[in-house]
């Protein structure tokens, strides 16, 4: 089915959710479901497989988390996980795990994030004690499966979140290997911001008669000022750091993310920017979790105002004061979702509408 964000809204109470979940949503300030939540929750509660497309930031986590929690609570849980959620990055693993914990607090649901960069001993002990939901990156999930510490024979629901990102990162074989070790009668849920041919092929292989949902992007009303302003500057490769510096000087952003393609480029640009008097921090996959946490603490605390990152490492970050996003190469403009530029080596600025 295809729907749009202007459809008539209904409340969470109309979606057959348990009182414990409704209380959690009320406590978190949720007033009404987003379009993807409204369309996805009922078929997921009925046990249907689902293929959903919606842009990042539209509420996909709650769309799968609430049905997962309700179905586990009804069955009582057990020593082995009843649900596995696969996500592309450790930041998204932590984000989804925190959301599941908040929604399922009154149900006593045991949720465990599993990702690289965290001491594996802690994960081993938690898995031995028993969990209801595991939220994992594919690589670390396969590691535990190989060790025999993550048993999927009791799995009832498997969620692939940000599936397009996982394929872009080369996790296709890992995902196939994980799926092969799960029960044939599991419920499979696949969410993606885009729907390339590879995603459709994956759905045909692993989903059974899925409900298909596509949420169109919300279109601004005629005459309404866009909340995001985008600009492109075509410059020579050697001039990109200088051009970025001029943009930063003119805009004076409160906080900025600058995307680079590789770890080396992140480190080089961070060094250059710091040498020119900016307060920049690097973030990429070569850093351990403690280093990444320190970096994000400085950015959120205001002691750094520039975060230079690979687009993969920056997935799932929540920076309240962020006003600008810049990209130094065409390949990572996909991090801005929906921006297409024909020029070579652009620097792109993305700015929130300050009134919004």
C-alpha positions as CSV (number, residue, x, y, z in Angstrom):
1,X,0.0,0.0,0.0
2,X,1.1,3.6,-0.5
3,X,0.0,6.4,1.8
4,X,1.0,9.9,2.5
5,X,1.5,12.0,5.6
6,X,-1.7,14.0,5.2
7,X,-4.0,11.0,5.8
8,X,-6.4,11.2,8.7
9,X,-4.7,10.6,12.0
10,X,-5.7,8.0,14.6
11,X,-4.5,7.6,18.1
12,X,-2.2,5.0,19.6
13,X,-5.2,3.6,21.6
14,X,-6.8,2.7,18.3
15,X,-3.9,0.4,17.3
16,X,-4.7,-2.4,19.9
17,X,-1.6,-1.7,22.0
18,X,-1.4,-2.9,25.5
19,X,-2.1,-0.5,28.4
20,X,1.5,-0.7,29.5
21,X,2.8,0.4,26.1
22,X,0.2,3.2,25.9
23,X,1.3,4.5,29.4
24,X,4.9,4.5,28.2
25,X,4.1,6.4,25.1
26,X,2.1,9.0,27.1
27,X,4.9,9.4,29.5
28,X,7.3,10.0,26.6
29,X,5.1,12.7,25.2
30,X,3.8,10.8,22.2
31,X,0.5,12.2,21.1
32,X,-0.4,10.4,17.8
33,X,1.2,7.8,15.6
34,X,3.2,8.9,12.5
35,X,2.1,7.5,9.1
36,X,4.6,4.6,9.2
37,X,3.5,3.7,12.7
38,X,-0.2,3.9,11.8
39,X,0.2,1.7,8.8
40,X,2.8,-0.8,10.1
41,X,1.7,-1.6,13.7
42,X,-1.7,-3.4,13.0
43,X,-0.3,-5.9,10.4
44,X,2.8,-6.5,12.6
45,X,0.5,-7.2,15.6
46,X,-1.2,-9.8,13.4
47,X,2.1,-11.5,12.8
48,X,2.4,-10.5,9.1
49,X,5.7,-10.0,7.4
50,X,6.3,-6.4,6.3
51,X,8.3,-4.4,3.8
52,X,8.3,-0.8,4.7
53,X,9.8,2.3,3.1
54,X,9.9,5.6,4.9
55,X,12.5,8.3,5.3
56,X,14.9,8.4,8.2
57,X,13.4,10.2,11.2
58,X,9.7,9.2,10.5
59,X,9.3,6.9,13.5
60,X,10.3,3.6,12.1
61,X,11.8,2.4,15.4
62,X,8.5,2.6,17.3
63,X,6.7,1.1,14.3
64,X,8.5,-2.2,14.8
65,X,9.4,-1.9,18.5
66,X,5.9,-1.7,19.8
67,X,4.6,-4.8,18.0
68,X,7.7,-6.7,19.0
69,X,7.2,-5.8,22.7
70,X,3.5,-6.7,22.6
71,X,4.0,-10.1,21.0
72,X,6.8,-11.0,23.4
73,X,4.8,-10.0,26.5
74,X,1.9,-12.0,25.3
75,X,4.0,-15.1,25.0
76,X,5.8,-14.6,28.3
77,X,9.4,-14.5,27.1
78,X,12.1,-17.1,27.7
79,X,15.8,-17.7,28.2
80,X,16.5,-17.3,24.5
81,X,15.7,-14.1,22.5
82,X,12.3,-13.9,20.9
83,X,13.3,-11.0,18.7
84,X,16.4,-10.0,16.8
85,X,16.8,-6.5,15.4
86,X,19.7,-6.0,13.0
87,X,21.0,-2.4,12.4
88,X,24.0,-1.1,10.4
89,X,25.9,0.7,13.2
90,X,26.6,0.7,16.9
91,X,25.0,4.1,17.3
92,X,21.8,2.8,15.8
93,X,22.0,-0.3,18.0
94,X,22.2,1.8,21.1
95,X,19.4,4.1,19.9
96,X,17.0,1.2,19.1
97,X,17.9,-0.6,22.3
98,X,17.2,2.5,24.4
99,X,13.9,3.0,22.6
100,X,12.8,-0.6,23.2
101,X,13.8,-0.3,26.8
102,X,11.8,2.8,27.3
103,X,8.7,1.5,25.6
104,X,8.8,-1.9,27.3
105,X,9.8,-0.7,30.8
106,X,6.4,-1.6,32.4
107,X,6.5,-5.0,30.7
108,X,9.9,-5.9,32.2
109,X,11.3,-6.7,28.7
110,X,15.0,-7.6,28.7
111,X,16.8,-5.8,25.9
112,X,20.4,-6.2,25.0
113,X,22.5,-4.1,22.4
114,X,25.2,-6.2,20.8
115,X,27.9,-4.4,18.7
116,X,31.6,-4.2,18.2
117,X,33.7,-2.0,20.3
118,X,32.0,-3.0,23.5
119,X,33.6,-5.6,25.9
120,X,32.3,-8.9,24.7
121,X,32.3,-10.3,28.3
122,X,29.5,-8.1,29.3
123,X,27.5,-9.3,26.3
124,X,28.3,-12.9,27.1
125,X,27.1,-12.6,30.6
126,X,23.8,-10.9,29.6
127,X,23.1,-13.5,27.0
128,X,23.7,-16.3,29.5
129,X,21.2,-14.8,31.9
130,X,18.6,-14.6,29.2
131,X,17.2,-11.7,27.1
132,X,14.0,-11.1,25.2
133,X,15.3,-8.8,22.4
134,X,18.8,-8.5,21.0
135,X,19.6,-5.4,18.9
136,X,22.8,-6.1,17.0
137,X,25.1,-5.2,14.2
138,X,25.4,-8.1,11.7
139,X,29.1,-8.7,12.3
140,X,28.8,-9.0,16.1
141,X,25.6,-11.1,15.8
142,X,27.5,-13.6,13.6
143,X,30.3,-13.6,16.1
144,X,28.0,-14.6,18.9
145,X,26.2,-17.2,16.7
146,X,29.5,-18.8,15.9
147,X,30.4,-18.9,19.6
148,X,27.1,-20.5,20.3
149,X,26.2,-17.7,22.7
150,X,23.3,-16.3,20.6
151,X,20.8,-19.0,20.0
152,X,18.1,-18.2,17.4
153,X,16.1,-21.4,17.4
154,X,13.3,-19.7,19.5
155,X,13.3,-16.6,17.4
156,X,9.8,-15.3,16.5
157,X,10.5,-11.9,15.0
158,X,13.5,-10.7,12.9
159,X,13.7,-7.0,12.0
160,X,16.1,-5.6,9.4
161,X,16.3,-1.8,10.1
162,X,18.0,0.6,7.7
163,X,18.4,-2.4,5.3
164,X,19.7,-0.2,2.5
165,X,22.5,1.0,4.7
166,X,23.4,-2.5,5.7
167,X,23.7,-3.6,2.0
168,X,25.7,-0.5,1.2
169,X,28.1,-1.4,4.0
170,X,28.6,-4.9,2.6
171,X,26.6,-6.9,5.1
172,X,24.5,-8.8,2.5
173,X,26.3,-12.1,3.1
174,X,26.2,-11.7,6.9
175,X,22.5,-11.1,6.8
176,X,21.9,-14.1,4.6
177,X,23.9,-16.3,7.0
178,X,22.0,-15.0,10.0
179,X,18.6,-15.6,8.3
180,X,19.6,-19.2,7.4
181,X,19.9,-20.0,11.1
182,X,16.5,-18.7,12.1
183,X,13.2,-20.7,12.2
184,X,11.3,-20.8,8.9
185,X,8.1,-19.6,10.5
186,X,9.6,-16.4,12.0
187,X,8.0,-13.0,11.3
188,X,10.4,-10.9,9.2
189,X,10.2,-7.2,9.1
190,X,12.3,-5.1,6.7
191,X,12.5,-1.3,6.9
192,X,14.5,0.9,4.4
193,X,14.6,4.5,3.6
194,X,15.1,3.7,-0.1
195,X,14.0,0.7,-2.1
196,X,16.7,-0.3,-4.6
197,X,16.5,-3.5,-6.6
198,X,18.7,-5.3,-4.0
199,X,16.2,-4.6,-1.3
200,X,13.4,-6.0,-3.3
201,X,15.4,-9.1,-4.1
202,X,16.1,-9.6,-0.4
203,X,12.4,-9.3,0.4
204,X,11.5,-11.9,-2.2
205,X,14.0,-14.3,-0.7
206,X,13.2,-13.9,2.9
207,X,9.7,-12.5,3.4
208,X,6.5,-14.4,3.1
209,X,3.6,-12.6,1.4
210,X,4.6,-9.3,3.0
211,X,2.5,-6.3,3.6
212,X,4.1,-3.5,1.6
213,X,4.0,0.1,2.9
214,X,5.5,3.1,1.3
215,X,5.3,6.5,3.1
216,X,5.7,9.4,0.7
217,X,7.8,12.3,1.8
218,X,5.8,15.1,3.3
219,X,5.5,18.0,0.9
220,X,5.5,21.6,2.1
221,X,2.4,23.6,1.6
222,X,2.4,26.1,-1.3
223,X,4.3,29.2,-0.4
224,X,5.7,27.6,2.8
225,X,9.4,28.3,3.4
226,X,11.4,25.0,3.3
227,X,12.9,24.0,6.7
228,X,16.1,22.9,5.1
229,X,18.2,25.3,2.9
230,X,20.8,23.6,0.7
231,X,23.7,25.1,-1.2
232,X,26.5,23.7,-3.4
233,X,29.9,25.1,-4.1
234,X,32.0,23.5,-6.9
235,X,35.7,24.0,-6.0
236,X,39.0,22.3,-6.9
237,X,40.0,19.5,-4.6
238,X,42.9,21.4,-3.1
239,X,40.7,24.3,-2.2
240,X,37.9,22.4,-0.4
241,X,39.3,23.0,3.2
242,X,39.6,26.7,2.5
243,X,36.2,26.9,1.0
244,X,34.7,25.0,3.9
245,X,36.4,27.5,6.3
246,X,34.8,30.4,4.5
247,X,31.4,28.9,4.7
248,X,31.8,28.2,8.4
249,X,33.0,31.8,9.0
250,X,30.1,33.3,7.1
251,X,27.4,31.0,8.6
252,X,28.8,30.8,12.2
253,X,26.9,27.6,12.9
254,X,26.1,26.4,16.4
255,X,27.2,22.8,15.6
256,X,28.2,21.2,12.3
257,X,28.8,17.7,10.9
258,X,31.3,17.5,8.0
259,X,31.2,14.2,6.1
260,X,34.3,12.6,4.5
261,X,34.6,9.4,2.6
262,X,37.5,7.7,4.5
263,X,39.0,7.5,7.9
264,X,42.2,9.1,6.7
265,X,40.3,12.0,5.2
266,X,38.5,12.5,8.5
267,X,41.7,12.6,10.4
268,X,43.4,14.9,7.9
269,X,40.5,17.4,7.7
270,X,40.2,17.4,11.5
271,X,43.9,18.3,11.8
272,X,43.6,21.0,9.2
273,X,40.5,22.6,10.8
274,X,42.0,22.5,14.3
275,X,45.2,24.1,12.9
276,X,43.0,26.9,11.5
277,X,41.4,27.7,14.9
278,X,38.2,25.6,14.7
279,X,37.2,23.2,17.5
280,X,36.9,20.0,15.5
281,X,36.6,16.4,16.6
282,X,37.0,13.2,14.4
283,X,34.5,10.3,14.4
284,X,35.0,7.1,12.3
285,X,35.0,3.3,12.5
286,X,38.6,3.0,13.6
287,X,37.8,4.4,17.0
288,X,36.7,2.3,20.0
289,X,33.4,3.0,21.8
290,X,35.1,4.8,24.7
291,X,36.8,7.2,22.2
292,X,33.5,7.8,20.3
293,X,31.6,8.5,23.6
294,X,34.2,11.1,24.6
295,X,34.0,12.8,21.2
296,X,30.2,12.9,21.3
297,X,30.3,14.2,24.9
298,X,32.4,17.1,23.8
299,X,30.2,17.9,20.8
300,X,27.0,17.7,22.9
301,X,28.6,19.7,25.7
302,X,29.6,22.5,23.4
303,X,33.4,22.2,23.8
304,X,33.6,21.2,20.2
305,X,31.5,22.7,17.4
306,X,32.6,20.7,14.4
307,X,32.3,16.9,14.0
308,X,34.2,15.5,11.1
309,X,32.9,12.0,10.4
310,X,32.5,9.2,7.9
311,X,28.8,8.9,6.9
312,X,28.6,5.3,8.3
313,X,30.0,6.3,11.7
314,X,27.6,9.2,12.0
315,X,24.4,7.1,11.5
316,X,22.0,7.3,14.4
317,X,23.6,10.3,16.1
318,X,21.4,12.7,18.0
319,X,22.8,16.2,18.3
320,X,20.2,18.7,19.5
321,X,22.1,21.9,18.6
322,X,23.0,20.7,15.1
323,X,22.4,23.5,12.5
324,X,24.6,22.6,9.5
325,X,25.7,19.5,7.6
326,X,28.5,19.7,5.1
327,X,29.7,17.0,2.6
328,X,33.1,17.2,0.8
329,X,32.5,14.5,-1.7
330,X,29.6,13.5,-3.9
331,X,29.4,9.9,-2.7
332,X,28.3,10.8,0.8
333,X,25.6,13.3,-0.1
334,X,23.3,10.3,0.3
335,X,23.7,10.9,4.0
336,X,21.5,14.0,3.5
337,X,18.7,11.8,1.9
338,X,17.2,13.1,-1.2
339,X,19.9,15.6,-2.3
340,X,21.2,15.1,-5.9
341,X,24.0,17.2,-7.3
342,X,25.7,16.9,-10.7
343,X,28.8,19.0,-9.9
344,X,32.1,17.5,-9.0
345,X,33.4,17.7,-5.4
346,X,30.7,19.9,-4.0
347,X,30.5,21.3,-0.5
348,X,26.9,21.1,0.7
349,X,25.4,23.0,3.5
350,X,22.2,21.8,5.2
351,X,20.6,24.2,7.7
352,X,17.5,23.8,9.9
353,X,14.9,26.5,9.9
354,X,15.6,28.2,13.2
355,X,11.9,28.8,13.7
356,X,11.3,25.1,13.3
